[in-house]
Amino acid sequence: MPRTSVIGFLGSTLDASKRDASRWNKWRPTVGLCMHPDLRVDRFVLLHGRQHESLAELVTQDIASVSPETLVERHVLDFDDAWDFEEVYTALLDFAGAFAFDPETEDYLVHITTGTHVAQICLFLLTEARFLPGRLLQTQPRRGQPDPAGTWNAIDLDLSRYDGIATRFASQNLESTAFLKGGIETRNPRFNTMIDEIERVATRSAAPLLLMGPTGAGKSQLARRIYELKRHRHRLSGPFVEVNCATLKGDGATSALFGHRKGAFTGAINDRPGLLWSADKGMLFLDEIGELGLDEQAMILRAIEEGRFLPVGSDKEAESRFQLIAGTNRDLVAGVAKGTFRDDLFARLNLWTFTLPGLADRREDIEPNLAFELDRYAATNDERVTFNREARERYLSFATGPAAAWAGNFRDLSASITRMATLAPSGRIDTTTVEAEITRLEQLWGVGSGGSDDGLTDLLSPDAIAELDPFDRVQLAAVVSVCKRSRSQSAAGRALFAASRTRRRSTNDADRLRKYLSRFDLEWKDVRG
């Protein structure tokens, strides 16, 4: 059997007692720990200061009398201030580094009942980080009856051994990620993985976040949910302040962001605090940050790093500490290369960058969002609207198919559902309503069934188009539309062959798409160009 070694502080108060027989009627944690028949202590490493040498000697003698097999090793740790966290942690870290641990032959218990609260916290942290390779040990007096031994309990910091706690933590994480997704049971693996990462970052880090993605992908809604999650976890106490930087132009941008003093410029008839100051202790969401000028970018960077900025017309700096989330649909890397976006600001924002896919890349999430949008319509208009079965199937077939461009992403979807719900006869969306909406969307995106706006006139000659059967023209136009929205030939192939690819052993979708385009003398670069 491995030997058991206990490491713990001498309790200058709890272990103290009169030096007569009455001390055996009192619970003393260090002595009582060695009195349990179900806990054999082979070695007790007793930490104490020099001023407590006499008490340490008495405790050592008492341990010897109740547990002769226990070897007490007294180790002196002197603190100038036993409540100074840095001093105590450093001393215990040095002690752990010099101690000859042998986990192969010894089990270690770290006693955290005695010592100052600072010492107990430091022992916990060092044990959690495995500088002290053992389990935590708690002791307490037995209630309701005099018992010098008290009770003991060992705690293994491996939470996997505590199913109830582990389950609770997992449940909390699931609730947090579900909240970030707006309660929608999203199915897109890439999006779900990203939300899991955002949940961990949001609850552990105060560093800026950068949300990238096309307009309408949901950056603003996600930023607000991140704020609500951090506020629920007590990571923020201030307000959520949102601004679309594309609406800030010229001198007004600096004033809106950083504030101004009365008389700073013509029209400044009163002091203005500015959005950064308003976001103190809260969150500032700068949507379309790529639209800011270089001067404003420099001031934003300083405000992030130092919490200070200079309002227009002021000779005194203002202070504000806030969490920043930046959003953009621009390629900021390209902006840095062109000199339109500061590389130092991008480096500061790029610690946590998340790219939200557009709706066209999340077609499997259209169905759960359908229910969400109908629920939102019902809450806003106090009217419950539903699809009949045929209409729902027809709409989902179109919405998840390659012909649906979803150029405006979730804004297009929300507007589409709102229109159908508003026009639905007797609160039921029927196939007539759906067909009318499909026609409206096709006209909106310019992907109709044969007009000159189907995207082929820029790729094929008039003679080539004239030779196309109407069936081939509609199909090719849909393929071209998907290609133009996709980042790569493989991504386009996955979108186009999503159903059939699951039934094949080989899923070289890029090659399949290449062969299809070659039938019309087209290549990927032609379509993307």
C-alpha positions as CSV (number, residue, x, y, z in Angstrom):
1,M,0.0,0.0,0.0
2,P,1.3,3.5,-0.8
3,R,2.3,5.7,2.2
4,T,0.0,8.6,3.0
5,S,1.5,12.0,3.5
6,V,-0.4,15.1,4.7
7,I,0.8,18.6,4.0
8,G,-0.8,21.4,6.0
9,F,-0.4,24.5,8.1
10,L,-0.4,24.6,11.8
11,G,-3.6,26.2,13.1
12,S,-2.3,29.0,15.3
13,T,-5.9,29.4,16.7
14,L,-7.7,26.1,16.0
15,D,-4.8,23.9,17.1
16,A,-4.0,26.1,20.2
17,S,-5.2,24.9,23.6
18,K,-4.4,24.9,27.3
19,R,-1.5,22.6,28.1
20,D,-3.6,20.4,30.5
21,A,-5.8,17.3,30.1
22,S,-8.7,19.5,29.0
23,R,-7.2,19.9,25.5
24,W,-8.3,16.3,24.7
25,N,-11.9,17.4,24.9
26,K,-11.4,20.0,22.2
27,W,-11.3,19.4,18.4
28,R,-7.9,20.4,17.1
29,P,-7.8,19.9,13.3
30,T,-4.1,18.8,13.0
31,V,-4.2,16.4,16.0
32,G,-7.7,15.2,15.2
33,L,-6.7,14.3,11.7
34,C,-4.4,11.6,13.1
35,M,-7.1,10.1,15.3
36,H,-9.3,8.5,12.6
37,P,-9.2,4.7,12.4
38,D,-10.1,4.9,8.7
39,L,-7.3,7.3,7.8
40,R,-3.7,6.2,8.3
41,V,-1.3,9.2,8.2
42,D,2.3,7.9,7.7
43,R,3.8,11.4,7.5
44,F,2.6,14.9,8.4
45,V,4.5,17.8,6.8
46,L,3.6,20.6,9.3
47,L,4.1,24.1,8.0
48,H,4.4,26.9,10.6
49,G,6.2,30.2,11.4
50,R,9.0,30.5,13.9
51,Q,6.8,32.4,16.3
52,H,4.7,29.2,16.7
53,E,7.6,26.8,17.6
54,S,6.2,26.1,21.0
55,L,2.7,25.2,19.7
56,A,4.2,23.1,16.9
57,E,6.2,21.1,19.5
58,L,3.1,20.5,21.6
59,V,1.1,19.4,18.6
60,T,3.9,17.1,17.5
61,Q,4.0,15.4,20.9
62,D,0.2,15.0,20.9
63,I,0.2,13.4,17.4
64,A,2.9,11.0,18.6
65,S,0.7,10.0,21.6
66,V,-2.4,9.3,19.4
67,S,-0.7,8.0,16.3
68,P,2.8,6.6,17.0
69,E,3.2,5.5,13.4
70,T,2.9,9.1,12.1
71,L,6.2,10.9,11.4
72,V,5.9,14.7,11.8
73,E,8.2,16.8,9.7
74,R,8.1,20.4,10.7
75,H,8.9,22.9,8.0
76,V,9.3,26.6,8.9
77,L,7.7,29.2,6.6
78,D,7.9,32.8,7.8
79,F,5.8,35.5,6.2
80,D,6.1,39.2,6.7
81,D,2.4,39.4,6.0
82,A,0.5,36.1,6.1
83,W,-2.4,37.9,4.3
84,D,-0.3,39.0,1.3
85,F,-1.3,36.8,-1.5
86,E,1.8,37.2,-3.6
87,E,4.2,36.5,-0.7
88,V,2.3,33.5,0.5
89,Y,1.8,32.0,-3.0
90,T,5.5,32.5,-3.9
91,A,6.7,30.9,-0.7
92,L,4.4,27.9,-1.2
93,L,5.4,27.6,-4.8
94,D,9.1,27.5,-3.8
95,F,8.3,24.9,-1.1
96,A,6.5,22.7,-3.7
97,G,9.4,23.1,-6.1
98,A,11.9,21.9,-3.5
99,F,9.8,19.1,-2.0
100,A,10.8,15.6,-3.0
101,F,7.4,14.3,-4.2
102,D,7.2,10.6,-5.1
103,P,3.6,10.0,-6.4
104,E,4.5,6.4,-7.3
105,T,5.0,5.4,-3.6
106,E,3.1,8.1,-1.7
107,D,-0.4,9.5,-1.7
108,Y,-0.6,13.2,-0.8
109,L,-3.3,15.0,1.0
110,V,-3.3,18.8,1.2
111,H,-5.0,20.0,4.4
112,I,-6.8,23.2,3.8
113,T,-8.7,23.6,7.1
114,T,-6.0,25.5,8.9
115,G,-3.9,28.5,8.0
116,T,-5.1,32.0,6.9
117,H,-7.8,32.1,4.1
118,V,-5.0,33.3,1.8
119,A,-2.9,30.3,2.6
120,Q,-5.9,28.0,2.0
121,I,-6.6,29.6,-1.4
122,C,-2.9,29.2,-2.4
123,L,-2.9,25.6,-1.4
124,F,-6.0,25.0,-3.5
125,L,-4.5,26.7,-6.6
126,L,-1.2,24.9,-6.3
127,T,-3.1,21.6,-6.0
128,E,-5.3,22.3,-8.9
129,A,-2.3,23.2,-11.0
130,R,-0.6,20.0,-9.9
131,F,2.4,21.7,-8.3
132,L,1.2,19.8,-5.2
133,P,0.3,16.4,-6.7
134,G,-2.4,15.3,-4.3
135,R,-6.0,15.6,-3.2
136,L,-7.5,18.4,-1.0
137,L,-8.4,17.4,2.6
138,Q,-11.0,19.1,4.7
139,T,-11.7,18.5,8.3
140,Q,-14.4,19.8,10.6
141,P,-15.8,19.2,14.2
142,R,-18.6,16.7,14.6
143,R,-21.8,18.5,15.4
144,G,-23.9,17.7,18.4
145,Q,-21.3,15.9,20.4
146,P,-17.8,16.4,21.8
147,D,-15.3,14.6,19.6
148,P,-11.7,15.6,19.4
149,A,-11.2,13.7,16.1
150,G,-14.0,15.4,14.1
151,T,-14.7,14.4,10.5
152,W,-12.6,14.4,7.4
153,N,-13.3,14.4,3.6
154,A,-10.8,14.1,0.7
155,I,-11.6,16.0,-2.5
156,D,-10.2,14.9,-5.9
157,L,-10.1,17.9,-8.2
158,D,-10.8,15.6,-11.2
159,L,-14.4,16.6,-11.7
160,S,-15.0,13.6,-13.9
161,R,-15.3,11.6,-10.6
162,Y,-18.1,13.8,-9.5
163,D,-20.9,13.0,-12.0
164,G,-23.4,15.4,-10.4
165,I,-21.0,18.4,-10.5
166,A,-19.8,17.5,-14.0
167,T,-23.3,17.1,-15.2
168,R,-24.2,20.5,-13.8
169,F,-21.3,22.2,-15.4
170,A,-22.2,20.6,-18.8
171,S,-25.8,21.7,-18.4
172,Q,-24.7,25.3,-17.6
173,N,-22.5,25.3,-20.8
174,L,-25.3,23.9,-22.9
175,E,-27.6,26.6,-21.5
176,S,-25.0,29.3,-22.4
177,T,-24.5,28.1,-25.9
178,A,-28.2,27.8,-26.5
179,F,-28.6,31.3,-25.3
180,L,-26.0,32.6,-27.7
181,K,-27.9,30.8,-30.5
182,G,-31.1,32.5,-29.5
183,G,-32.6,29.2,-28.4
184,I,-32.5,27.9,-32.0
185,E,-31.5,24.3,-32.4
186,T,-29.0,25.0,-35.1
187,R,-27.6,22.1,-37.1
188,N,-24.6,23.5,-39.0
189,P,-21.5,21.9,-37.5
190,R,-19.2,24.8,-38.3
191,F,-21.5,27.3,-36.7
192,N,-22.1,25.2,-33.6
193,T,-18.4,24.7,-33.1
194,M,-17.9,28.4,-33.4
195,I,-20.6,29.2,-30.8
196,D,-19.0,26.7,-28.4
197,E,-15.7,28.5,-28.7
198,I,-17.4,31.9,-28.2
199,E,-19.1,30.7,-25.1
200,R,-15.8,29.7,-23.5
201,V,-14.1,33.0,-24.6
202,A,-17.0,35.1,-23.4
203,T,-17.0,33.6,-19.9
204,R,-13.2,33.6,-19.5
205,S,-11.7,36.6,-21.3
206,A,-12.1,40.3,-21.4
207,A,-10.1,40.7,-24.6
208,P,-11.7,42.3,-27.7
209,L,-13.6,40.0,-30.0
210,L,-13.8,40.5,-33.8
211,L,-17.0,39.2,-35.5
212,M,-16.6,38.9,-39.3
213,G,-19.2,37.9,-41.9
214,P,-21.6,39.2,-44.5
215,T,-24.3,41.8,-43.8
216,G,-27.3,40.1,-42.2
217,A,-25.4,37.1,-40.8
218,G,-26.4,38.0,-37.3
219,K,-23.3,39.8,-35.9
220,S,-25.3,42.4,-34.0
221,Q,-27.7,39.9,-32.4
222,L,-24.7,37.7,-31.4
223,A,-22.9,40.7,-29.9
224,R,-25.9,41.5,-27.7
225,R,-26.2,37.9,-26.5
226,I,-22.5,37.8,-25.6
227,Y,-23.1,40.9,-23.5
228,E,-26.1,39.4,-21.8
229,L,-24.2,36.2,-21.1
230,K,-21.2,38.1,-19.6
231,R,-23.6,40.2,-17.5
232,H,-25.3,37.1,-16.2
233,R,-21.9,35.7,-15.3
234,H,-21.1,39.0,-13.5
235,R,-18.3,39.8,-15.9
236,L,-19.8,43.2,-16.8
237,S,-22.0,45.7,-14.9
238,G,-22.3,48.6,-17.4
239,P,-24.6,49.0,-20.4
240,F,-24.5,47.6,-24.0
241,V,-23.6,50.4,-26.4
242,E,-23.9,49.8,-30.1
243,V,-22.9,52.0,-33.1
244,N,-22.7,51.3,-36.8
245,C,-19.5,53.0,-37.8
246,A,-20.7,53.4,-41.4
247,T,-23.1,56.1,-40.1
248,L,-20.2,58.1,-38.6
249,K,-18.7,60.6,-41.0
250,G,-16.0,63.2,-40.8
251,D,-15.6,65.2,-37.5
252,G,-18.9,63.9,-36.3
253,A,-17.3,60.4,-36.0
254,T,-14.7,61.6,-33.5
255,S,-17.3,63.5,-31.5
256,A,-19.8,60.7,-31.4
257,L,-17.2,58.1,-30.3
258,F,-15.0,60.2,-27.9
259,G,-17.3,63.1,-27.0
260,H,-16.6,66.8,-27.1
261,R,-16.6,69.8,-24.8
262,K,-18.9,72.8,-25.2
263,G,-17.6,75.2,-27.8
264,A,-15.1,72.7,-29.3
265,F,-16.6,73.5,-32.7
266,T,-19.5,75.3,-34.4
267,G,-22.7,73.7,-33.1
268,A,-21.1,72.2,-29.9
269,I,-23.5,74.1,-27.6
270,N,-23.2,71.5,-24.8
271,D,-20.8,68.9,-23.5
272,R,-21.2,65.4,-25.1
273,P,-19.9,62.4,-23.2
274,G,-19.4,60.1,-26.2
275,L,-20.1,56.5,-26.8
276,L,-16.9,55.2,-25.3
277,W,-17.6,56.9,-22.0
278,S,-21.2,55.7,-22.0
279,A,-19.9,52.1,-22.3
280,D,-17.8,52.3,-19.1
281,K,-17.9,48.9,-17.3
282,G,-20.1,47.5,-20.0
283,M,-19.7,46.5,-23.7
284,L,-19.1,48.6,-26.8
285,F,-20.1,47.0,-30.1
286,L,-18.5,48.8,-33.1
287,D,-20.3,47.4,-36.1
288,E,-18.6,47.9,-39.5
289,I,-15.4,49.0,-37.8
290,G,-13.6,48.9,-41.1
291,E,-15.5,52.1,-42.0
292,L,-13.6,54.2,-39.4
293,G,-10.9,56.6,-40.5
294,L,-7.3,56.0,-39.5
295,D,-7.4,58.8,-36.8
296,E,-10.4,57.3,-35.1
297,Q,-8.8,53.8,-35.3
298,A,-5.7,55.1,-33.5
299,M,-7.8,56.6,-30.7
300,I,-9.8,53.4,-30.4
301,L,-6.6,51.4,-30.0
302,R,-5.4,53.6,-27.2
303,A,-8.8,53.5,-25.5
304,I,-8.7,49.7,-25.7
305,E,-5.1,49.4,-24.3
306,E,-5.1,52.2,-21.7
307,G,-8.8,52.9,-21.0
308,R,-8.1,56.6,-21.8
309,F,-9.0,59.0,-24.7
310,L,-9.2,62.7,-25.3
311,P,-12.6,64.2,-26.1
312,V,-12.7,66.8,-28.8
313,G,-11.8,70.3,-27.5
314,S,-10.7,69.0,-24.1
315,D,-7.3,69.2,-22.5
316,K,-8.2,66.5,-19.9
317,E,-8.4,62.9,-20.8
318,A,-11.5,60.8,-20.0
319,E,-11.4,57.3,-18.7
320,S,-13.6,54.3,-19.6
321,R,-13.0,50.5,-19.2
322,F,-15.2,48.5,-21.5
323,Q,-15.3,45.2,-23.4
324,L,-15.0,45.8,-27.1
325,I,-16.7,43.7,-29.8
326,A,-16.0,44.8,-33.4
327,G,-18.0,43.7,-36.4
328,T,-17.2,43.9,-40.1
329,N,-18.2,42.5,-43.5
330,R,-14.9,43.8,-45.0
331,D,-11.7,41.9,-45.4
332,L,-9.6,43.7,-42.8
333,V,-6.4,41.8,-43.9
334,A,-6.8,43.4,-47.3
335,G,-7.5,46.7,-45.6
336,V,-4.2,46.5,-43.7
337,A,-2.4,45.7,-47.0
338,K,-4.0,48.8,-48.7
339,G,-3.3,51.0,-45.7
340,T,-7.0,51.7,-45.0
341,F,-6.9,49.8,-41.7
342,R,-4.2,50.1,-39.0
343,D,-2.2,47.0,-38.6
344,D,-1.7,47.5,-34.9
345,L,-5.4,47.8,-34.3
346,F,-6.0,44.7,-36.4
347,A,-3.4,42.8,-34.3
348,R,-5.2,43.9,-31.1
349,L,-8.6,42.7,-32.5
350,N,-7.3,39.5,-34.0
351,L,-6.8,37.6,-30.8
352,W,-10.4,36.3,-30.9
353,T,-11.7,36.4,-34.5
354,F,-14.9,34.5,-35.4
355,T,-16.4,34.4,-38.9
356,L,-20.1,34.0,-39.1
357,P,-21.2,32.0,-42.2
358,G,-24.0,33.5,-44.3
359,L,-27.3,31.8,-44.5
360,A,-26.5,30.2,-47.9
361,D,-23.7,28.3,-46.1
362,R,-26.0,27.2,-43.3
363,R,-29.0,25.9,-45.3
364,E,-29.6,23.1,-42.8
365,D,-30.4,25.9,-40.2
366,I,-33.2,27.4,-42.3
367,E,-35.8,24.9,-41.0
368,P,-35.2,25.6,-37.3
369,N,-35.0,29.4,-38.0
370,L,-38.4,29.1,-39.8
371,A,-40.0,28.1,-36.5
372,F,-38.1,30.9,-34.7
373,E,-39.3,33.6,-37.1
374,L,-42.9,32.5,-36.8
375,D,-42.6,32.6,-33.0
376,R,-41.1,36.1,-33.2
377,Y,-43.9,37.2,-35.6
378,A,-46.5,35.8,-33.1
379,A,-44.9,37.7,-30.2
380,T,-44.7,41.0,-32.2
381,N,-48.2,40.8,-33.7
382,D,-50.1,38.8,-31.2
383,E,-51.1,36.4,-33.9
384,R,-50.1,32.8,-34.4
385,V,-49.5,31.9,-38.1
386,T,-48.6,28.4,-39.3
387,F,-47.8,26.7,-42.6
388,N,-49.9,23.9,-44.1
389,R,-47.9,20.8,-44.8
390,E,-47.6,21.2,-48.6
391,A,-46.7,24.9,-48.3
392,R,-44.0,24.2,-45.7
393,E,-42.4,21.5,-47.8
394,R,-42.5,23.7,-51.0
395,Y,-40.9,26.7,-49.2
396,L,-38.2,24.6,-47.5
397,S,-37.4,22.9,-50.8
398,F,-36.8,26.2,-52.4
399,A,-35.1,27.8,-49.4
400,T,-32.6,25.0,-49.0
401,G,-32.0,24.5,-52.6
402,P,-29.2,26.0,-54.8
403,A,-31.6,28.5,-56.5
404,A,-32.1,30.5,-53.2
405,A,-29.3,33.1,-53.1
406,W,-30.1,34.6,-49.6
407,A,-28.1,37.6,-50.5
408,G,-29.3,39.4,-47.4
409,N,-28.8,36.4,-45.2
410,F,-31.1,36.2,-42.2
411,R,-32.6,39.6,-42.9
412,D,-33.9,38.2,-46.2
413,L,-35.3,35.1,-44.3
414,S,-36.9,37.2,-41.6
415,A,-38.5,39.6,-44.2
416,S,-39.7,36.6,-46.2
417,I,-41.5,34.9,-43.3
418,T,-43.0,38.3,-42.2
419,R,-44.4,38.8,-45.6
420,M,-46.0,35.4,-45.9
421,A,-47.4,35.5,-42.3
422,T,-48.9,38.9,-43.0
423,L,-50.5,37.8,-46.3
424,A,-51.6,34.3,-45.0
425,P,-55.3,33.8,-45.3
426,S,-56.9,32.9,-42.0
427,G,-53.5,32.5,-40.3
428,R,-52.4,29.6,-42.5
429,I,-49.6,30.0,-45.1
430,D,-50.7,28.0,-48.2
431,T,-48.9,27.1,-51.4
432,T,-50.3,30.1,-53.2
433,T,-48.7,32.4,-50.7
434,V,-45.4,30.5,-50.9
435,E,-45.3,30.5,-54.7
436,A,-45.9,34.3,-54.7
437,E,-43.1,34.7,-52.1
438,I,-40.7,32.5,-54.1
439,T,-41.3,34.7,-57.2
440,R,-40.7,37.8,-55.2
441,L,-37.4,36.5,-53.8
442,E,-36.2,35.4,-57.3
443,Q,-37.0,38.9,-58.6
444,L,-35.1,40.4,-55.6
445,W,-32.0,38.3,-56.2
446,G,-32.2,38.4,-60.0
447,V,-32.2,34.6,-60.4
448,G,-35.5,34.2,-62.4
449,S,-36.2,31.4,-64.8
450,G,-34.8,32.6,-68.1
451,G,-34.5,36.4,-68.0
452,S,-31.3,38.2,-68.9
453,D,-30.5,38.8,-65.2
454,D,-29.7,35.1,-64.5
455,G,-25.9,35.7,-64.5
456,L,-25.1,33.8,-67.8
457,T,-24.8,36.7,-70.2
458,D,-21.5,37.7,-68.6
459,L,-20.1,34.2,-69.0
460,L,-21.4,32.9,-72.3
461,S,-21.7,34.4,-75.8
462,P,-25.2,35.1,-77.2
463,D,-24.8,32.2,-79.6
464,A,-23.9,29.8,-76.7
465,I,-26.9,31.0,-74.7
466,A,-29.2,30.6,-77.7
467,E,-28.2,26.9,-78.0
468,L,-29.2,26.2,-74.3
469,D,-32.4,24.4,-73.7
470,P,-34.5,26.3,-71.1
471,F,-34.1,23.4,-68.7
472,D,-30.3,23.6,-69.0
473,R,-30.3,27.4,-68.7
474,V,-32.2,27.3,-65.4
475,Q,-30.0,24.6,-64.0
476,L,-26.7,26.3,-65.1
477,A,-27.9,29.7,-63.7
478,A,-28.5,28.0,-60.3
479,V,-25.0,26.4,-60.4
480,V,-23.4,29.7,-61.3
481,S,-25.2,31.5,-58.5
482,V,-23.9,29.0,-55.9
483,C,-20.4,29.3,-57.3
484,K,-20.4,33.0,-57.0
485,R,-21.4,32.8,-53.4
486,S,-18.9,30.1,-52.4
487,R,-15.4,30.6,-51.2
488,S,-13.9,27.6,-53.1
489,Q,-14.8,25.1,-55.8
490,S,-15.1,22.4,-53.0
491,A,-17.5,24.5,-51.0
492,A,-19.6,25.1,-54.1
493,G,-19.6,21.4,-54.8
494,R,-20.7,20.5,-51.2
495,A,-23.6,22.9,-51.5
496,L,-24.7,21.7,-54.9
497,F,-24.4,18.0,-54.1
498,A,-25.4,18.0,-50.5
499,A,-28.0,15.3,-50.8
500,S,-26.4,12.9,-53.2
501,R,-22.9,13.1,-51.6
502,T,-24.1,11.3,-48.5
503,R,-25.0,8.2,-50.6
504,R,-21.6,8.0,-52.3
505,R,-18.3,6.5,-51.1
506,S,-16.3,9.1,-52.9
507,T,-17.2,12.8,-52.3
508,N,-14.9,14.7,-54.7
509,D,-17.5,17.4,-55.2
510,A,-15.0,19.8,-56.7
511,D,-14.2,17.4,-59.5
512,R,-17.9,16.8,-60.1
513,L,-18.5,20.5,-60.4
514,R,-15.5,20.9,-62.7
515,K,-16.9,18.3,-65.0
516,Y,-20.3,19.9,-65.0
517,L,-19.0,23.4,-65.9
518,S,-16.7,21.9,-68.6
519,R,-19.9,20.8,-70.5
520,F,-20.5,24.5,-71.2
521,D,-16.8,25.3,-71.8
522,L,-16.6,27.1,-68.4
523,E,-14.0,26.8,-65.6
524,W,-14.1,27.8,-62.0
525,K,-12.0,30.9,-62.5
526,D,-14.4,32.1,-65.2
527,V,-17.4,31.9,-63.0
528,R,-15.6,33.5,-60.0
529,G,-13.9,36.1,-62.1
